[in-house]
């Protein structure tokens, strides 16, 4: 058998593409040479892959290919026969190259296209393992690039880098005496200004910081004016961004503002362009709150992105929906919905424009947060942001939203601070009011709201059942809002609008207390073990099928004077408990008692 035949098939396939550099056996890159210096398949020298491919415009990505003529020599059982098997060999090379590069490893075996056997593996920079990706055939370069960029693994890598940058930026802004309430606004303003090519190309040329600060604010205003914004909204935004012109560190400090703009362009802008429709500003807002002296920060608690994504899947939002959030915050729900709707549009640019311009609506009462929400939608290329500034209970706003006929409602209402403040369930009813009949409203609220069997909250539960159908209630993880420094235990309500709850109808209750996220010191709450994807699939599946699973879900007919949560109706399964479980629980309690008594 002749391995040159296999190599020729691979060579001809990749020679068709212009945006790559193909090298054989050895690379001209000194960095690659150094990485492969000890990568010999026999363990005694340099490694020489069949092909090393560098991709123009993606300097962090390397494609490495290993070939074998015999398909029986494609992959060994234990992946440790580096010299004799294609997969084993290419994974060895990838383990060395991934010290400095994101590496796509391709193993090819066979002497003709019909019998060709192909395996792909993605080994990200400094990652521990290679993950099998793509199909069993050779793809075009663009497919490889998009698969790499859009992979969950790459997103996680970039997201972790973004969070690391957010910590560094937070420390820098803190040291420059930029207030917590101004930090996210500064970032959003810079991102808006960087959309202006003239500003992007010239901001480093300013010799005086005051001139750059003025240019930054003037550019923000010009960009905003180009969005058909109302004068009222524009006045609010100008007022909030004007601090940049007078802040001592930003307008007087030598090169401080240039360095901040450059770091935001290199880190945040890259993430936004690569991973579209993600609430980046919301994540920075949460990060800034974690280290703020004032726990309440700007006064709201933002929904974690994996929950905004969950809402979209629970509602099955599609390209034809009109989505409304009456407590918009920074726009996290709307951005997640936008992402799903754009995907469903399948490349139809006219539909994409309609989604962004006519199918996403929000209301925000706080002028600070409104500024963030408006700019956030603008950054995500929503040229006509339908974020309404005002009180969602205002009759004029209610009628204004009704006219667009929302089909899905999302919300995370603010928690009342005073007795006179609206309760969370009042915001839920407000959202339901503007939806068209048979629409879905999904809300995340404190679980105490649905446990009430008397008082104002009980009356609101009665109103919900009188006019709408309670489809499901999901008990959420106890530390869900840890990163926002809030300890409230929550649940998710799923309600069908304007269809009175039928007599005898049973509601589905999910016990979704574990989402795979863990809290680590100095790192916050995150999916460190990559469990969420599988857990979410399980949650979605059992909800859609209304499955009843011991310890996870139950179905029950409920009235307003009963508790709306899974815990009240699930039977406890004691069969799995042992004596050691009892002993361990006593030890944990004893340790907790000692710590808290000090």
C-alpha positions in Angstrom: 0.0 0.0 0.0 1.2 3.5 -0.8 0.8 6.3 1.7 1.7 8.9 -0.9 -1.7 8.2 -2.6 -3.5 9.2 0.6 -1.4 12.3 0.9 -2.1 13.3 -2.7 -5.9 13.1 -2.0 -5.5 15.4 1.0 -3.2 17.8 -0.8 -5.6 18.2 -3.8 -8.5 18.8 -1.4 -6.8 21.7 0.4 -5.0 23.2 -2.5 -8.4 24.5 -3.8 -8.5 27.1 -1.0 -6.7 30.4 -1.2 -6.8 31.7 2.4 -4.4 29.1 3.9 -0.7 28.2 3.9 0.0 24.5 3.4 3.3 23.0 4.7 4.4 19.4 4.6 6.6 17.7 7.2 8.0 20.9 8.5 6.8 24.5 9.1 8.6 27.7 8.3 7.1 29.0 11.6 9.8 29.0 14.3 7.1 28.7 17.0 5.7 25.5 15.3 9.2 24.1 14.8 9.9 24.6 18.5 6.6 22.9 19.6 7.3 19.9 17.4 10.9 19.6 18.4 10.2 16.7 20.8 7.0 15.4 19.2 8.5 12.3 17.5 6.2 9.4 17.3 9.0 7.2 18.6 9.8 9.6 21.4 13.3 10.5 20.4 13.3 13.7 18.4 11.2 16.1 16.3 7.7 15.3 14.9 7.0 15.6 11.2 3.2 15.6 10.4 2.1 15.0 6.8 0.5 18.5 6.6 0.6 21.6 8.8 -2.0 24.2 7.6 -2.1 27.8 8.8 -5.2 29.8 8.2 -5.0 33.5 7.2 -6.8 35.9 9.6 -6.9 33.2 12.3 -3.3 33.1 13.7 -4.4 31.1 16.8 -5.6 28.2 14.7 -3.4 25.4 13.3 -4.6 22.4 11.3 -2.4 19.3 11.5 -3.0 16.2 9.4 -1.7 12.6 9.6 -2.3 10.0 6.8 -2.2 6.2 6.5 -2.9 4.2 3.4 -4.5 1.3 5.2 -7.9 2.0 6.8 -7.1 -0.7 9.3 -4.4 1.6 10.6 -6.8 4.4 11.3 -7.1 4.2 15.1 -5.7 1.9 17.8 -7.7 0.7 20.8 -5.8 2.7 23.4 -4.6 5.6 21.1 -1.0 4.9 22.0 0.4 3.5 18.7 1.6 6.9 17.5 3.8 5.6 14.7 1.4 3.0 13.2 -2.1 4.7 13.4 -3.3 7.9 11.9 -5.5 9.1 14.9 -2.9 8.2 17.5 -0.2 10.1 15.6 -2.2 13.2 14.9 -3.4 13.4 18.5 0.2 13.3 19.6 1.1 16.2 17.4 -1.9 18.1 18.6 -0.9 17.6 22.2 2.3 19.5 21.5 0.9 22.2 19.2 -1.9 23.0 21.6 0.5 24.4 24.1 0.5 27.6 21.9 -2.3 27.1 19.3 -5.9 26.0 19.0 -5.3 22.8 17.0 -7.7 21.0 14.6 -6.2 17.5 14.2 -7.3 15.5 11.2 -6.6 11.8 10.7 -7.0 10.4 7.2 -6.6 6.8 6.0 -7.4 5.0 2.8 -6.2 5.1 -0.9 -9.4 6.2 -2.6 -12.2 8.7 -1.9 -14.9 6.1 -1.6 -13.2 4.2 1.2 -11.5 7.2 2.9 -11.8 7.2 6.7 -11.5 10.5 8.4 -11.6 11.7 12.0 -11.5 15.3 13.3 -10.4 16.4 16.8 -10.3 19.9 18.3 -7.6 20.5 20.9 -7.8 24.0 22.2 -4.9 26.0 23.5 -3.6 24.8 26.8 -6.6 22.4 27.0 -6.3 19.0 28.6 -8.0 16.9 25.9 -8.9 16.7 22.3 -12.6 16.6 21.5 -14.0 14.8 18.4 -15.7 17.2 16.0 -17.2 17.5 12.5 -18.2 14.7 10.2 -16.3 11.7 8.6 -15.4 13.6 5.5 -13.0 16.4 4.5 -14.7 19.8 4.6 -14.0 23.2 3.0 -11.9 25.7 5.1 -14.8 28.0 5.8 -16.7 25.1 7.4 -13.8 24.3 9.6 -13.4 27.9 10.6 -17.1 28.3 11.5 -17.2 25.0 13.3 -14.2 26.0 15.3 -15.4 29.5 16.1 -19.0 28.4 17.0 -18.0 25.3 19.0 -19.1 25.2 22.7 -15.5 24.5 23.6 -14.3 27.7 21.8 -17.1 29.7 23.4 -16.1 28.5 26.8 -12.5 29.3 26.2 -13.3 32.8 25.0 -15.8 33.4 27.7 -13.3 32.5 30.4 -10.9 34.9 28.8 -13.6 37.6 28.8 -14.3 37.1 32.5 -10.6 37.3 33.2 -10.4 40.5 31.3 -13.5 41.9 33.1 -11.7 41.4 36.4 -8.6 43.2 35.2 -10.6 46.0 33.7 -12.7 46.3 36.9 -9.5 46.7 39.0 -8.1 49.3 36.5 -11.3 51.4 36.6 -11.5 51.1 40.3 -8.0 52.4 40.7 -8.9 55.3 38.4 -11.9 56.1 40.6 -14.5 55.3 38.0 -17.8 54.5 39.9 -19.4 51.1 39.6 -22.5 52.7 38.1 -20.4 54.3 35.3 -18.1 51.4 34.4 -20.6 49.5 32.2 -21.7 52.8 30.6 -18.1 53.6 29.7 -17.7 50.1 28.1 -20.9 50.4 26.1 -20.0 53.9 24.9 -16.6 52.8 23.7 -18.1 49.8 21.9 -20.6 52.1 20.2 -17.8 54.6 19.2 -15.6 51.8 17.8 -18.4 51.0 15.3 -17.4 54.4 13.7 -14.5 53.6 11.4 -13.1 57.2 11.6 -12.9 57.1 15.4 -11.5 53.5 15.4 -8.7 54.6 13.1 -7.9 57.9 14.8 -8.4 57.6 18.6 -4.7 56.7 19.2 -3.6 59.9 17.4 -5.0 62.2 20.1 -2.2 63.9 22.0 -4.5 65.2 24.8 -6.8 63.0 26.8 -9.4 65.8 27.0 -9.6 65.9 23.2 -10.0 62.1 23.0 -12.7 62.2 25.7 -14.6 64.9 23.8 -14.2 62.9 20.5 -15.4 59.7 22.2 -18.6 61.3 23.5 -19.2 63.2 20.3 -18.9 60.0 18.3 -21.3 58.1 20.6 -23.9 60.9 20.1 -23.4 60.8 16.3 -23.8 57.0 16.2 -26.9 57.2 18.4 -28.5 59.9 16.2 -28.1 57.5 13.2 -30.6 55.1 14.8 -33.8 57.1 14.5 -33.7 57.6 18.3 -36.3 59.8 19.8 -35.1 63.1 21.3 -36.2 62.0 24.8 -34.2 58.8 24.6 -31.2 60.7 23.1 -31.3 63.3 25.9 -31.2 60.5 28.6 -28.2 58.8 26.9 -26.3 62.0 26.4 -26.7 62.8 30.1 -25.3 59.5 31.1 -22.4 59.4 28.8 -21.3 63.0 29.5 -19.4 62.0 32.6 -16.6 60.8 30.3 -15.8 64.4 29.3 -15.3 65.6 32.9 -13.9 62.5 34.7 -10.4 63.4 35.9 -8.8 60.1 35.1 -10.4 59.8 31.6 -10.1 63.4 30.5 -6.7 64.3 32.1 -4.7 61.2 32.6 -2.0 60.6 30.1 -2.9 57.7 27.7 -5.3 56.2 30.2 -8.3 56.5 28.0 -6.4 55.3 24.9 -5.3 52.1 26.8 -8.8 51.5 28.0 -10.3 51.8 24.5 -7.5 49.6 23.0 -8.0 46.9 25.6 -11.8 46.9 25.1 -11.4 46.7 21.3 -9.0 43.8 21.5 -10.9 41.8 24.1 -14.6 42.7 24.2 -15.1 43.6 20.5 -13.4 40.4 19.5 -15.8 38.4 21.6 -18.9 40.3 20.3 -17.9 39.8 16.7 -17.0 36.1 17.2 -19.9 35.1 19.5 -22.9 37.1 18.3 -26.0 37.9 20.4 -24.5 37.4 23.9 -25.2 39.9 26.7 -21.6 41.0 27.2 -22.5 44.2 28.9 -24.7 42.3 31.4 -21.8 40.0 32.3 -19.5 43.0 32.9 -22.3 44.6 35.0 -22.5 41.4 37.1 -18.7 41.3 37.4 -18.5 44.9 38.6 -21.3 44.3 41.1 -19.4 41.4 42.7 -16.7 43.7 43.9 -18.8 46.8 44.5 -19.0 48.1 48.1 -22.7 48.7 47.5 -24.3 45.3 47.1 -27.3 46.7 45.2 -25.1 48.5 42.7 -27.5 50.0 40.1 -30.5 48.4 41.8 -31.3 45.3 39.7 -30.3 41.6 39.6 -29.5 40.3 36.1 -30.5 36.9 34.9 -27.6 34.5 34.2 -27.1 33.9 30.5 -27.7 30.2 30.7 -31.1 30.9 32.2 -32.0 33.5 29.5 -31.1 30.8 27.0 -33.2 28.2 28.8 -36.2 30.5 28.6 -35.9 30.7 24.8 -35.8 26.9 24.6 -38.7 26.4 27.0 -40.8 28.8 24.9 -39.5 27.5 21.6 -39.1 31.0 20.3 -38.9 31.2 16.5 -38.3 33.8 13.7 -42.0 34.8 13.7 -42.4 35.6 17.4 -42.6 39.0 18.9 -40.8 39.0 22.2 -41.5 41.4 25.1 -39.7 42.0 28.4 -41.4 44.5 30.7 -38.3 44.5 33.1 -35.7 44.6 30.4 -32.6 45.3 32.5 -29.6 45.3 30.2 -31.6 43.3 27.6 -30.3 39.8 28.3 -33.6 38.1 27.5 -34.1 40.0 24.3 -30.5 39.3 23.1 -30.9 35.6 23.8 -34.2 35.6 21.9 -32.6 37.5 19.0 -29.9 34.8 18.7 -32.5 32.0 18.5 -34.7 33.9 16.1 -31.8 34.8 13.8 -30.7 31.2 13.7 -34.3 30.2 12.8 -34.3 32.8 10.0 -31.7 30.6 8.2 -29.8 33.4 6.5 -32.8 35.3 5.3 -31.4 38.9 5.7 -34.8 40.6 5.2 -36.2 38.5 8.0 -33.2 39.2 10.2 -33.8 42.9 9.8 -37.5 42.5 10.7 -36.6 40.5 13.8 -34.2 43.3 15.0 -36.4 46.2 14.0 -39.9 45.0 14.8 -40.0 41.8 16.9 -38.0 42.6 20.1 -39.5 45.0 22.7 -38.6 46.0 26.2 -39.5 48.4 28.9 -37.0 49.7 31.5 -37.7 52.2 34.3 -34.2 53.0 35.6 -32.6 55.6 33.4 -29.1 54.1 34.1 -30.1 50.7 33.1 -32.1 52.0 30.1 -28.9 53.5 28.8 -27.2 50.2 29.0 -30.1 48.3 27.5 -30.4 50.6 24.5 -26.7 50.6 23.8 -26.5 46.8 24.3 -29.1 46.3 21.6 -27.4 48.8 19.4 -24.0 47.0 19.8 -25.7 43.8 18.6 -26.7 45.6 15.4 -30.3 46.2 16.3 -30.4 49.5 14.4 -33.9 50.5 15.8 -33.9 49.5 19.4 -37.4 49.1 20.8 -36.4 49.6 24.4 -39.0 51.9 25.9 -38.0 54.2 28.8 -40.7 54.4 31.4 -43.0 52.5 33.8 -44.4 49.3 32.4 -47.6 49.9 34.4 -48.2 53.2 32.6 -51.4 52.8 30.5 -49.9 54.5 27.5 -47.0 52.1 27.5 -49.3 49.1 27.9 -51.4 50.2 24.9 -48.2 50.9 22.9 -46.9 47.4 23.5 -50.3 45.8 22.8 -50.2 47.2 19.3 -47.2 45.1 18.3 -49.0 41.9 19.5 -46.3 40.2 21.5 -46.4 36.4 21.3 -43.8 35.6 24.0 -43.2 37.4 27.3 -40.0 37.0 29.4 -39.2 38.8 32.7 -37.1 38.9 35.8 -39.0 41.5 37.8 -37.3 43.8 40.4 -37.7 42.8 44.0 -39.8 45.3 46.1 -37.8 47.5 48.5 -40.7 49.3 50.0 -44.2 48.1 51.0 -45.7 50.4 48.4 -43.6 48.9 45.5 -45.3 46.5 43.0 -44.9 42.9 43.9 -43.2 40.5 41.5 -46.5 38.8 40.5 -47.9 42.2 39.5 -45.1 42.5 36.9 -46.1 39.0 35.7 -49.7 40.0 35.3 -48.5 43.2 33.5 -46.5 41.1 31.1 -49.5 38.8 30.5 -51.8 41.7 29.9 -50.1 42.8 26.7 -49.6 39.3 25.2 -51.9 38.0 22.5 -54.2 35.0 23.6 -52.5 31.6 24.0 -49.0 33.2 24.1 -46.4 32.0 26.6 -45.2 34.1 29.5 -42.1 32.9 31.4 -41.0 34.6 34.6 -38.3 34.0 37.2 -39.4 35.2 40.6 -38.6 34.5 44.3 -40.2 31.2 45.3 -41.8 32.9 48.3 -44.3 34.5 45.8 -45.8 31.2 44.9 -45.9 29.8 48.4 -48.2 32.5 49.7 -51.7 31.3 50.8 -52.9 34.7 52.1 -52.3 38.4 51.6 -51.5 40.4 48.5 -49.5 37.6 46.8 -52.4 35.1 47.3 -54.8 37.6 45.6 -52.4 37.9 42.7 -52.2 34.1 42.4 -56.0 34.1 42.2 -55.9 36.7 39.4 -53.5 34.6 37.4 -55.7 31.5 37.6 -58.8 33.5 36.8 -57.5 34.8 33.5 -54.5 32.6 32.6 -53.3 29.0 32.7 -50.5 27.9 35.0 -48.7 25.4 32.9 -45.6 24.7 34.9 -43.4 25.9 37.9 -39.7 25.0 38.0 -37.8 25.2 41.2 -34.4 26.8 40.4 -30.9 26.3 42.0 -30.5 28.0 45.4 -27.4 29.9 44.4 -28.5 30.9 41.0 -27.9 34.7 41.5 -24.6 34.3 43.5 -22.7 36.4 41.0 -25.1 39.2 41.5 -24.6 39.0 45.3 -28.2 38.0 45.8 -29.3 35.0 47.9 -32.9 34.9 46.9 -34.2 31.4 46.0 -36.2 31.5 42.8 -38.6 29.5 40.6 -39.7 29.9 37.0 -43.4 30.3 36.1 -44.7 29.2 32.7 -48.1 30.6 31.9 -50.4 30.6 28.9 -51.9 34.0 28.5 -55.7 34.9 28.4 -56.9 31.3 28.8 -58.5 30.8 32.3 -57.0 27.9 34.2 -59.4 25.0 33.4 -61.1 23.2 36.3 -59.3 19.9 36.9 -56.2 20.9 34.9 -52.9 19.7 36.4 -49.8 21.8 36.6 -46.4 20.3 35.9 -43.7 21.0 38.6 -40.0 20.5 38.0 -37.4 20.2 40.7 -34.5 21.8 38.9 -32.2 22.6 41.8 -29.0 21.3 40.2 -27.7 23.0 37.0 -24.1 21.8 37.3 -22.8 25.2 38.3 -20.5 25.5 41.2 -19.2 28.4 43.3 -15.4 28.8 43.5 -13.7 31.4 45.6 -12.6 34.4 43.5 -14.2 32.8 40.4 -17.9 33.1 41.2 -20.6 30.7 40.1 -20.0 28.9 36.8 -20.2 25.7 34.9 -16.6 24.6 35.6 -17.2 20.9 34.9 -19.2 21.5 31.6 -22.3 19.8 33.0 -24.9 22.3 32.0 -25.4 21.3 28.3 -26.5 17.8 29.2 -28.6 19.0 32.2 -30.4 21.5 30.0 -31.3 18.8 27.5 -32.8 16.7 30.2 -34.8 19.6 31.6 -36.1 20.6 28.2 -37.0 17.0 27.3 -39.0 16.2 30.5 -40.7 19.5 30.4 -41.9 19.2 26.8 -43.1 15.7 27.4 -44.5 16.6 30.9 -42.7 13.5 32.2 -43.1 12.5 35.8 -39.8 11.4 37.2 -39.1 10.5 40.8 -37.1 13.2 42.5 -37.2 15.5 39.5 -40.8 16.2 38.5 -44.4 15.8 39.5 -47.8 16.8 38.1 -50.6 18.1 40.4 -53.8 20.0 40.3 -53.4 23.2 42.4 -55.5 26.2 43.5 -54.4 29.7 44.5 -54.5 28.7 48.2 -51.9 26.0 47.7 -48.2 26.1 47.3 -46.9 26.2 43.7 -43.7 24.3 43.9 -42.4 20.7 43.3 -41.1 20.3 46.9 -44.7 20.4 48.2 -45.8 17.4 46.2 -42.9 15.2 45.4 -42.7 12.0 47.5 -39.3 11.5 49.2 -37.5 8.4 48.2 -35.7 7.0 51.2 -34.6 3.7 49.5 -31.2 5.1 48.5 -30.3 6.4 52.0 -27.8 4.5 54.1 -26.3 4.8 57.6 -23.2 6.5 56.2 -25.4 9.2 54.6 -27.0 9.9 58.0 -23.5 10.0 59.7 -22.1 12.3 57.0 -25.0 14.7 57.3 -24.6 14.9 61.1 -20.9 15.7 60.6 -21.7 18.5 58.1 -24.2 19.9 60.5 -21.8 19.8 63.4 -19.1 21.5 61.3 -21.6 24.2 60.3 -22.6 24.8 63.9 -19.0 25.2 65.0 -18.2 27.7 62.2 -21.4 29.8 62.7 -21.0 29.9 66.5 -17.6 31.6 66.3 
